[in-house]
Amino acid sequence: MKISSFDIFDTCLVRKCGTPENFFDVFSLRAFEHEPPEWARQEFVAARRLTEQKLWAENPHYTLEDIWAEMDWSHPFLKSKKELCELEQELEREMLVSVLTMRDKVNECRKSGDKIIFISDMYLSAAFLIDVMRAHGFYQEGDALYVSCECHAAKYNGELFRYVKEKEGLSSFRHWHHYGDNKQGDYKAPKKLGIKCTLINHAYTPYQQQWIDNDYSLGFKYPSILAGLGRALHYCTEWNTHTDFVLDIIAPFYCSLVCRMMRDAEQRGIKRLYFCARDAWPLYCIAGKLKNQFPQVGVQYLYVSRKSLYEGEDKAKIAYFERIGLATMADKVAIVDVRSQGKTQRFLSDFLMNKGYKEVFGYYFEMYTLKEMRYFNPYYCEANHAYLSYHAGMVRLLPNWQLYEDYFSMNNFPKTIDYAFDENHVSQPVFTREDDNENSWQKNAEYWQKEHETLTLKYLDSLIQLGLMKYVDEIFEHIAMPTLTQFFVYPHKHYLSALTQFYAYNGTFKKYSSYVDQVSWLKLIFTNGRSGIWRRATFIYNLPNWLARILFVFHKK
């Protein structure tokens, strides 16, 4: 009989929070009846870890129940030991996600007629792990699962493999193949016994690894947890070239940006946010998910464009604004856009105020006509504030507005050109015909828009689940903005393949070109990198790293 055995944690399943150490930070956010002081939360985490270390020194085959029986730290707000024990198992279920490639590997081995066995050095019970593995599509009838705390044997010294051999009635280790991520327990120890071993490495992406390496947090380790979240969603998703770009660059940036806008709107007493078509569509989708976090702030999608404002029919226009509540005397309202000159907000405010309604506030990532600030209605712009901390990198970021305005907010929606009354005398937006859609040049725009949207919202759901919304300022200021700025200063090659599929208008060649062009060295030299919209990134993508860096020392591309 052939045996294929698999480690469970960080092999078949990964945690959204990353490491087990990060798990306890997330766990601590739910361990108290009321929010405790930060010192109490940190002491609880330390006590939980020390209890486990003490048990390991005395008897490495302890159970979860043993841990909570031994735990003697207390606090007035802390839940009971029974509740904490149940909560830890509940949180493990929530945190764990499937590694799709490993599930395929398990199914492949099963189809080949191998006996499937799951083996783990863990304090959780076999019954619990079987239930979790079955829920994730790994465990089936006829499989077996062995866990160290119940077998009183561990993988790291080979004893658990000997135990499994005996229980399964194997005469030798010759026809056994084991898969796992731990160098000692899943590779060196079983290999000494004669088991064929494959070491699994579910690596972090370059930016995720950078967040971990630079995580000097003394309290809640949100950079490492964010890295774990990105890695988990990477491995539980059907991967494509856009996946890591969305998870590491777009999602942290847009999710924290929208949360800050909605919190600011709540503080200002703004009752509704209107997200301008079309660039603000992903921001609107994120805001829709955050409504429960900010119940005082309503969100709505606003079909609008400069053409519909300047040339649209006035009666239908004001009727549409009245219908959606933008034209109001009762509430404070605001529009949201990624990037703007402020003309839309100024026209809207002037138009509404002339009709006797209130002016509108504005939220933007970038306002790019700062010299006219004195003419604007009230607004808040994140990029202007970011200049104070990141101005050197922002010099590279802002000129590449097409990237974060078009690619980050990729959509395939038609443009609003007017407003008109329908047969029921209700004012509705009027759109361009499908063949006139300005975004039709984006290859597979509709497909990629859905991919971006689905992944970003899945990321946001996990941020909320992990309790990270309370750290949104730290995420924006110490993760999202520095990563975004670094990418625009010297983009990492790992992420640039996504931009070879993104087309925009190239003013140099008067045609649509890929944002980053994949070309031969000869063409790169002949065009001086201008065959791609983003010249600097085109050089980096096509040249070896050492050569690209030498070029940028002498020439500013």
Disulfide bonds with the S-S distance in Angstrom:
none
